[in-house]
Amino acid sequence: MTEIRLLSDEAQFRTHTSVFRRAMHMRIPDDEQWQVVLPSYEPDRVLAAFDGDEMIGTTQSYASSLVVPGGAMVPHSAVSRVGVRADYTRRGVLTALMREQLEKLPDPVATLRASEGRIYGRFGYGLAGRWRTVEINAKRAVIPGEMAGRVRMIDQDTADKLLPELHEAVGLTRPGQIGRWAGWWARARDRKSDAENSVTVVHSGPDGDDGFLTYKVAEEKDFEHRMSIQDLVAANDDAWRDLWIYAARLDLIDHIEVDVALDDPVSWLFEDPRVVYTKDVFDEIWLRLVDVPRMLQARTYGVADPVVIEVQDRLLPANNGRYRVSPDGAERVDAPADLTIPVGLLAATYFGDTTFSQLAAAKRIEGTRLADADALFAVPRKPICGTFF
Ligand SMILES: CC(C)(COP(=O)(O)OP(=O)(O)OC[C@H]1O[C@@H](n2cnc3c(N)ncnc32)[C@H](O)[C@@H]1OP(=O)(O)O)[C@@H](O)C(=O)NCCC(=O)NCCS
């Protein structure tokens, strides 16, 4: 019999990490590495499945915040460390964990990264944001003009102190972006110390620091280097362009690789837009609308006639119902529905990455007034999170 328990002490957290890592075929941390992992455990958010005394499955969440279309920020659970011991899979252990987690989540919304695309739809998560990996031919990458502000290189100690605050101040501008918790920064610091040549530069404009770039460089052949951008955070267009000028003019770099939003205008920086080549498009944000009325009210809408959407949620029935969405917002109504959608597919449309018309074309939803629904949920900028967890 599977029993789900809330974990609260360090020994249990350590077993939790081991069960999860083994499920992912990852190395189990030694005592020293464990000290880096430990701060990522937040006591009221760690669940495990047990068979008697044996831990057989794991999940947890981190307390964070999420930017929604229109710019509002809502409290958010970043769900992570989902794993079931290989000798217990396909017996409903994950299902039991997900049910319990969804009922207990203190936030109106959760996101996660999925190891496989078929796992989370049944629990009401939807693929809500994708990114593209681009590679730039740095030898031919010319950005005309000069910087508007200034870029300065900082050392690791300064970065450790400055970046969490700077990210919170300037890194939460685009829908999909999330606040980073203390344990996230501890892990990021650890990963950087692994790569000796991880470098951070900070941008300042007329109002002070307004962006940063963290990257590392690997030598691929003699004097041929690949720059991998880990973080490019910019509060405004000047900071974004200046950080790219810095990257594109760095000596001895042949290739630059970075994950950007689908509509990121990076190609237009360069005299020759063909220096930017899209290598991959991959799913990033899996979104769970835990409190549908609150999340529909949190975002803004485009201009179109109101549409009544009937939402179906098997696991959280309080969300079931009809919602009128209009340019002024969203509210529960008793009116007949124009279209009906399962909660996971509503999540897919929430950031504007997918439209209602696309889902209808694929026979995933049924209804009328699709063009109005598309226009209401349309966004000026595609989502990206940019924070891996
Ligand atoms: C993914 C994982 C957590 C699923 O756990 P589980 O206990 O086997 O899941 P459940 O038994 O509750 O499965 C629920 C349903 O999802 C399906 N399912 C689960 N994992 C699946 C997968 N990887 N691919 C396809 N279907 C899957 C099951 O077949 C089952 O379907 P059914 O209800 O129609 O029978 C587990 O296989 C695992 O730990 N995998 C390796 C680690 C990993 O990928 N973790 C996720 C990190 S994001």
PDBQT file of the ligand as one rigid body, heavy atoms in Angstrom, charges set to zero:
ROOT
HETATM    1  C1  LIG A 401       7.827   9.191 -14.629  1.00  0.00    +0.000 C 
HETATM    2  C2  LIG A 401       7.620   8.420 -13.329  1.00  0.00    +0.000 C 
HETATM    3  C3  LIG A 401       7.758   9.375 -12.149  1.00  0.00    +0.000 C 
HETATM    4  C4  LIG A 401       6.216   7.797 -13.368  1.00  0.00    +0.000 C 
HETATM    5  O1  LIG A 401       5.947   7.179 -12.137  1.00  0.00    +0.000 OA
HETATM    6  P1  LIG A 401       4.914   5.949 -12.007  1.00  0.00    +0.000 P 
HETATM    7  O2  LIG A 401       4.708   5.699 -10.557  1.00  0.00    +0.000 OA
HETATM    8  O3  LIG A 401       5.358   4.836 -12.849  1.00  0.00    +0.000 OA
HETATM    9  O4  LIG A 401       3.598   6.578 -12.621  1.00  0.00    +0.000 OA
HETATM   10  P2  LIG A 401       2.128   6.012 -12.447  1.00  0.00    +0.000 P 
HETATM   11  O5  LIG A 401       2.168   4.528 -12.224  1.00  0.00    +0.000 OA
HETATM   12  O6  LIG A 401       1.399   6.799 -11.407  1.00  0.00    +0.000 OA
HETATM   13  O7  LIG A 401       1.562   6.329 -13.876  1.00  0.00    +0.000 OA
HETATM   14  C5  LIG A 401       0.415   7.039 -14.122  1.00  0.00    +0.000 C 
HETATM   15  C6  LIG A 401       0.078   6.909 -15.575  1.00  0.00    +0.000 C 
HETATM   16  O8  LIG A 401       1.060   7.590 -16.345  1.00  0.00    +0.000 OA
HETATM   17  C7  LIG A 401       1.647   6.706 -17.285  1.00  0.00    +0.000 C 
HETATM   18  N1  LIG A 401       3.075   7.025 -17.318  1.00  0.00    +0.000 N 
HETATM   19  C8  LIG A 401       3.865   7.229 -16.255  1.00  0.00    +0.000 A 
HETATM   20  N2  LIG A 401       5.116   7.509 -16.667  1.00  0.00    +0.000 NA
HETATM   21  C9  LIG A 401       5.096   7.479 -18.005  1.00  0.00    +0.000 A 
HETATM   22  C10 LIG A 401       6.083   7.674 -18.989  1.00  0.00    +0.000 A 
HETATM   23  N3  LIG A 401       7.353   7.958 -18.646  1.00  0.00    +0.000 N 
HETATM   24  N4  LIG A 401       5.713   7.564 -20.274  1.00  0.00    +0.000 NA
HETATM   25  C11 LIG A 401       4.427   7.251 -20.592  1.00  0.00    +0.000 A 
HETATM   26  N5  LIG A 401       3.448   7.063 -19.700  1.00  0.00    +0.000 NA
HETATM   27  C12 LIG A 401       3.797   7.166 -18.415  1.00  0.00    +0.000 A 
HETATM   28  C13 LIG A 401       1.402   5.327 -16.739  1.00  0.00    +0.000 C 
HETATM   29  O9  LIG A 401       1.424   4.359 -17.735  1.00  0.00    +0.000 OA
HETATM   30  C14 LIG A 401       0.059   5.493 -16.089  1.00  0.00    +0.000 C 
HETATM   31  O10 LIG A 401      -0.961   5.421 -17.086  1.00  0.00    +0.000 OA
HETATM   32  P3  LIG A 401      -2.364   4.720 -16.801  1.00  0.00    +0.000 P 
HETATM   33  O11 LIG A 401      -2.936   5.453 -15.624  1.00  0.00    +0.000 OA
HETATM   34  O12 LIG A 401      -3.112   4.948 -18.077  1.00  0.00    +0.000 OA
HETATM   35  O13 LIG A 401      -2.045   3.315 -16.506  1.00  0.00    +0.000 OA
HETATM   36  C15 LIG A 401       8.646   7.282 -13.184  1.00  0.00    +0.000 C 
HETATM   37  O14 LIG A 401       8.534   6.452 -14.302  1.00  0.00    +0.000 OA
HETATM   38  C16 LIG A 401      10.079   7.753 -13.051  1.00  0.00    +0.000 C 
HETATM   39  O15 LIG A 401      10.559   7.993 -11.954  1.00  0.00    +0.000 OA
HETATM   40  N6  LIG A 401      10.797   7.885 -14.205  1.00  0.00    +0.000 N 
HETATM   41  C17 LIG A 401      12.194   8.255 -14.227  1.00  0.00    +0.000 C 
HETATM   42  C18 LIG A 401      12.447   9.625 -13.614  1.00  0.00    +0.000 C 
HETATM   43  C19 LIG A 401      11.672  10.711 -14.294  1.00  0.00    +0.000 C 
HETATM   44  O16 LIG A 401      11.599  10.794 -15.504  1.00  0.00    +0.000 OA
HETATM   45  N7  LIG A 401      11.078  11.564 -13.472  1.00  0.00    +0.000 N 
HETATM   46  C20 LIG A 401      10.316  12.723 -13.920  1.00  0.00    +0.000 C 
HETATM   47  C21 LIG A 401      11.204  13.896 -13.867  1.00  0.00    +0.000 C 
HETATM   48  S1  LIG A 401      10.428  15.316 -14.596  1.00  0.00    +0.000 SA
ENDROOT
TORSDOF 0
